[in-house]
Amino acid sequence: MAAPGSPPPLRAIEELGRATLRSVDWVGRGALLLLDSLEWIALGRRRGQALRAAPVFSEMMQIGVRALPIVSLLAATVGVMLAIQGIYQLRRFGAEGQVVIGVTFGMTREFAPLITGILVAGRSGSALAARLATMTISQEVDALRVMGINPVRFLVVPSLLAMLFVLPALVVWADLVSLLAAGVYVSSELGMTLQAFAIQTLDLLAAADVLHGVWKSLFFAVLVALIGIVDGAAVRGGAEGVGRVTTNSVVHGITAIVLTDMLFVFATTR
Amino acid sequence: MQAAPPTTGSSAPVIEVRDLVARYGEREILHGVSFSVRRGEIMVVMGGSGSGKSTLLRHLLGLERAASGSIRVLGHEITGMSETGLYELSRRIGVAFQGGALFSSMSVGENVMLPLRERTRLDRETMRIMMRLKLEVVNLAGFEDLMPSELSGGMTKRAAFARAIIMDPAILFCDEPSAGLDPVVSSALDELILRLRDALGTTIVVVTHELESAFRIADRITVLDRGHVLLVGSVDEVRRSGNPRIRNLLERRF
């Protein structure tokens, strides 16, 4: 508690300290939740509360399959955009043909996972936060606990698993769609055939590049799921609180994805 | 699925709370609460808003940890009990939450069956039969395929009761059963509570701020005020009490 008499500079420092503690607390919650989830995945059966496949599938449907149209649209758009920018830059050197390199690596290593991650954070991370918040307020989480149904096992684990299964698949799909769209644009712009573009792309592309994106997406999956749940469960107040934690989860989710992406690239690519 | 036999003699109280102190952070909500609930009785915990009755309920359910004091439920000390212990105990306890707390993504029938699905190895047909039986008990027969959003307030509460008694609990907790209901529906719900006790012999703990409902169903009443127990006694004892705080509560019909 800030003493009411603290001079402004001291108050600012106090506020900073409090904010730091809150962030540490928040990260700690996420970490504990992850450990708890892994424990349930490993030991659920032995504890007599085995995981069920049905909720995982229905979450996968919601997070993954229903996101296909919008993921495809964004991936195609970013692919074409990257091609346009690439051709513009390379024209200075008269090396427009090299645009394939930029598009191929840019999409598979960076943009496909990033766009997909951000989209899933906005679409499903927020939905998860809203659901958790609503369930907390309406005492559904309490109801689970008094029925002896562990909320982590029942609510968190299916979402986490679905996220882990679906996000890499979405990334690979985004790779395909974006490269196809870029190929169509580049071939018409530079007068090369789509086939030539495809051959060049496949020639350049190593499994490691696709996997670079896929690995990242696994991190994003964990982040989006945990952030949605931790933010949602921290709800205070009624409907207004639900709105607030939902917004928080999107901001936190996207920030975490971008920062993690940078760290991942820094650690693996130099 | 039947509640396990009592672990202590039948004369021992089903719930015994002694000197319970509850805190949320710095704020002390309950300042040493003591009372006990006998087997088969309907105990109403009565108090206005801010009396600490919701906090007391959360502690009885093991949802919050006591700062100090003792809570014995069915012979087990639950303060400081492990998750596993609470998990075992939860099998013998049913709770009807204030707003029903039905899961909105499941139909009424699935909601009622959920404890069976998660806690027993019964086959689906048996579970459906038990679910229909319990829905009949609460006068909701035939409503199993509706979604919670399609139910009225009174029906939601009754569905929550059906879910709370699906495992034939030894103790049934009801949080504000009549809150937000019109008088007719509310008194029908009181009838239901009385019927459940008479038919199943379940010990029932009701937390409420509604005087009329409390007087109608209670065997005994615990009056809670600002974190203290003012009185534990029969309906008559509460009515006749000279305690100014209780008189205040009674006359203002809060």
Interface residues (C-beta under 8 A of the other chain):
Chain A: Q49 T134 M135 S138 Q139 E140 D142 A143 R145 V146 M147 G148 I149 F154
Chain B: R58 L61 G62 L63 L86 Y87 E88 S90 R91 I93 V95 F97 Q98 G99 A101 L102 F103 S104 L114 P115 E118 R119
